[in-house]
Amino acid sequence: MQQGVPIALLYFFPELSILLHQGSSFVGYSLSYDECSKTYGWVSILSIVKMDSKHLIETFAEFARSRNIDRTTVVEILEEVFRAMIRKKFGTDDNFDIIINLDQGDLQLWHSREIVADDAEEIGDNKISLSEARKIEADFNVGEEVAEEITLDSFGRRSVMTARQTLVQQISDLERDALHHKYSQLIGEMITVEAHQITSREAILLDDENKELFLPRSEQIPKDTFRKGDYIKAVVQQVDLQKSIPKVVLSRTSPILLERLFESEVPEISDGAITIKKIVREPGERAKVAVETADDRIDPIGACVGMKGARIHSIVKELRGENIDVINYTDNLDLYIARSLSPAKVSSIQHKGDRISVYTHPDQVSLAIGRGGRNIKLASNLIGKEIDLFREPGSQGEAEDVSLEELTDGAAAPQEIEKLEE
């Protein structure tokens, strides 16, 4: 690094550390390192030799391309920023033409004025005296129009720096708006993202445009473990605005993720031949999926499971071993309840208002309740009514007394245990 350039300057201009080595211009300016003579407090200010409009346009165009901003938008932003500079300097941008060529990095600012006699009273921003016009070109006459090119350095260093900051800010605003619009349209859709940073609170992920998305711990499957570079499937849960900055929140615990996985693995579902009626989940543990079809030639359960379980196996693997029960939906409520309690076999069902009493043989009780009470809980959620489980009246034999330890790790729901003990 060249001697004499203060270290503190790098705090204000981070790019300078690279540009000093490259000997290139800095954000539209060619810098003179030998003229660091003016001092403000304890920070030396680099003096300006010239302002390079080509560099400014090329730098900004590259910056915009890296953020996938289209050419038309880039030109519109550049033109508006330069018109703001013109209005500030000249009071109006009337009779000014701005020509921008992104490919060549060209910027031309032209001020058109009508030539009037030297003694005319209306000489002003849009009028120029004949004598002044002939300084530009000797053969001008009164009544003609003169177009004078305005160079970037005529605006001054501060104005150009302000323009640079405005350009970057507008691109950032466009990025935020585009991100918010894109993912607001994708809420409920499944996307594949790459793990970038894993913390105790959330996983920070990158999409295909390197935009940061967030997967909170509460939206992760309990068995989820990620490493940087892993590819993760999740659904877009919501898009929050935090101080005008969009935050895209993903989820792997939503039932919608399971629905989207079935749509991707089962062509009959994506084609509409099979319909998913409802999904309930205990993420990472168990799920129940009710499906139906209007085509008698299609076995909805077989189609979802696939040959030798190939289709459902890939879904189970993605969901960290989550057991999935695929149930054939029916309008017959009793049959639907019996199927929802699968793999347990139901002996009889009684309806009591919003609650349903289900009777099973004692050897089916543990199956009906399931590990941690999940089977009966998911069945209740699936049909939308509370299920009360009872042993079948008049059951005889040793199987009538069910040890609570047999209820797969003794984790049955407390209300079900009370009913069994009655």
Secondary structure, DSSP 4 states (H G I P E B T S, - for coil): --TT--TTHHHH-TTHHHHHHHT--BTTEEEEGGGTT-EETTEEPPEEEEE-HHHHHHHHHHHHHTTT--HHHHHHHHHHHHHHHHHHHHS--TTEEEEEETTTTEEEEEEEEEEE-TT-TT-STTEEEHHHHHHH-TT--TT-EEEEEEPGGGG-HHHHHHHHHHHHHHHHHHHHHHHHHHHHTTBT-EEEEEEEEE-SSEEEEE-TT--EEEEEGGGS-TT----TT-EEEEEEEEEEEETTEEEEEEESSSHHHHHHHHHHH-HHHHTTSEEEEEEEEETTTEEEEEEEES-TT--HHHHHH-GGGHHHHHHHHHTTS-EEEEEE--S-HHHHHHHHTTTSPP-EEEEETTEEEEEE-GGGHHHHH-GGGHHHHHHHHHHTSEEEEEEPTT--SGGGS--GGGTTTT---HHHHHHHH-
